[in-house]
Amino acid sequence: MAFISLFLILPMLGIVFTLEVLKLLVPIYIGWAVFMIIVAIVVYVLLKRKHMFDRYHEGWKKTAMTILKYFIILDGLFYLFTIFAAIYFLCVFP
């Protein structure tokens, strides 16, 4: 949460200061996002290998596992798209 609040406070400090700080923070965020994508893939593969997504055929457990599966997929895609945005930011503001 503190990382997000930092992004909200930075524009109030001035555009030049904001761009300089973001140039330092964006590579850190890219590393974090790559780590989170790897974690999402590992969790998905481990759950798939244990057949957790196919084990439940009725009720709330099936719904919960379906939601978890799509959440892991969407989480990985979200981090992938934010990595693309961060790389674009680094290319535009060298």
ZISUL-V693550 format. One record per residue. N is the residue number from 0. SS is DSSP state (~ for helix, > for strand, _ for the rest). OMEGA is omega in degrees with one decimal (NA if undefined). BURIAL is b if it has 24 or more other C-alpha atoms within 12 Angstrom, else e. Layout:
n:N ss:SS omega:OMEGA burial:BURIAL
n:N ss:SS omega:OMEGA burial:BURIAL
//
This chain:
n:0 ss:_ omega:-178.5 burial:e
n:1 ss:~ omega:179.6 burial:e
n:2 ss:~ omega:179.5 burial:e
n:3 ss:~ omega:179.4 burial:e
n:4 ss:~ omega:175.3 burial:e
n:5 ss:~ omega:177.9 burial:e
n:6 ss:~ omega:178.2 burial:e
n:7 ss:~ omega:-178.2 burial:e
n:8 ss:~ omega:-174.4 burial:e
n:9 ss:~ omega:-179.0 burial:e
n:10 ss:~ omega:178.9 burial:e
n:11 ss:~ omega:-177.3 burial:e
n:12 ss:~ omega:179.2 burial:e
n:13 ss:_ omega:-173.0 burial:e
n:14 ss:~ omega:-178.1 burial:e
n:15 ss:~ omega:177.8 burial:e
n:16 ss:~ omega:180.0 burial:e
n:17 ss:~ omega:-179.6 burial:e
n:18 ss:~ omega:178.8 burial:e
n:19 ss:~ omega:179.5 burial:e
n:20 ss:~ omega:179.9 burial:e
n:21 ss:~ omega:176.5 burial:b
n:22 ss:~ omega:177.3 burial:e
n:23 ss:~ omega:-174.4 burial:e
n:24 ss:~ omega:-175.9 burial:e
n:25 ss:~ omega:176.1 burial:b
n:26 ss:~ omega:176.0 burial:e
n:27 ss:~ omega:179.2 burial:e
n:28 ss:~ omega:178.6 burial:b
n:29 ss:~ omega:176.7 burial:b
n:30 ss:~ omega:178.2 burial:e
n:31 ss:~ omega:-178.7 burial:e
n:32 ss:~ omega:176.8 burial:b
n:33 ss:~ omega:177.0 burial:b
n:34 ss:~ omega:-178.9 burial:e
n:35 ss:~ omega:175.5 burial:b
n:36 ss:~ omega:178.4 burial:b
n:37 ss:~ omega:178.1 burial:e
n:38 ss:~ omega:179.5 burial:e
n:39 ss:~ omega:179.3 burial:b
n:40 ss:~ omega:-180.0 burial:b
n:41 ss:~ omega:179.3 burial:e
n:42 ss:~ omega:179.6 burial:e
n:43 ss:~ omega:-178.9 burial:b
n:44 ss:~ omega:179.5 burial:e
n:45 ss:~ omega:177.9 burial:e
n:46 ss:~ omega:179.0 burial:e
n:47 ss:~ omega:-178.7 burial:e
n:48 ss:~ omega:177.8 burial:e
n:49 ss:_ omega:179.8 burial:e
n:50 ss:_ omega:180.0 burial:e
n:51 ss:~ omega:-179.2 burial:e
n:52 ss:~ omega:-176.9 burial:b
n:53 ss:~ omega:-173.7 burial:e
n:54 ss:~ omega:-174.9 burial:e
n:55 ss:_ omega:-175.1 burial:e
n:56 ss:_ omega:-179.4 burial:e
n:57 ss:_ omega:172.8 burial:e
n:58 ss:~ omega:-172.6 burial:e
n:59 ss:~ omega:-179.9 burial:e
n:60 ss:~ omega:177.0 burial:e
n:61 ss:~ omega:179.0 burial:e
n:62 ss:~ omega:-179.9 burial:e
n:63 ss:~ omega:-179.6 burial:e
n:64 ss:~ omega:176.9 burial:b
n:65 ss:~ omega:178.1 burial:b
n:66 ss:~ omega:178.8 burial:e
n:67 ss:~ omega:-179.7 burial:e
n:68 ss:~ omega:-178.6 burial:b
n:69 ss:~ omega:175.8 burial:e
n:70 ss:~ omega:179.1 burial:e
n:71 ss:~ omega:179.5 burial:b
n:72 ss:~ omega:-179.2 burial:b
n:73 ss:~ omega:177.0 burial:e
n:74 ss:~ omega:177.1 burial:b
n:75 ss:~ omega:178.0 burial:b
n:76 ss:~ omega:177.8 burial:e
n:77 ss:~ omega:179.5 burial:e
n:78 ss:~ omega:178.0 burial:b
n:79 ss:~ omega:179.8 burial:b
n:80 ss:~ omega:177.9 burial:e
n:81 ss:~ omega:173.6 burial:b
n:82 ss:~ omega:177.5 burial:b
n:83 ss:~ omega:178.8 burial:e
n:84 ss:~ omega:180.0 burial:e
n:85 ss:~ omega:177.6 burial:b
n:86 ss:~ omega:176.4 burial:b
n:87 ss:~ omega:178.0 burial:e
n:88 ss:~ omega:-179.8 burial:e
n:89 ss:~ omega:178.4 burial:e
n:90 ss:~ omega:-177.8 burial:e
n:91 ss:~ omega:-179.3 burial:e
n:92 ss:_ omega:-177.0 burial:e
n:93 ss:_ omega:NA burial:e
//
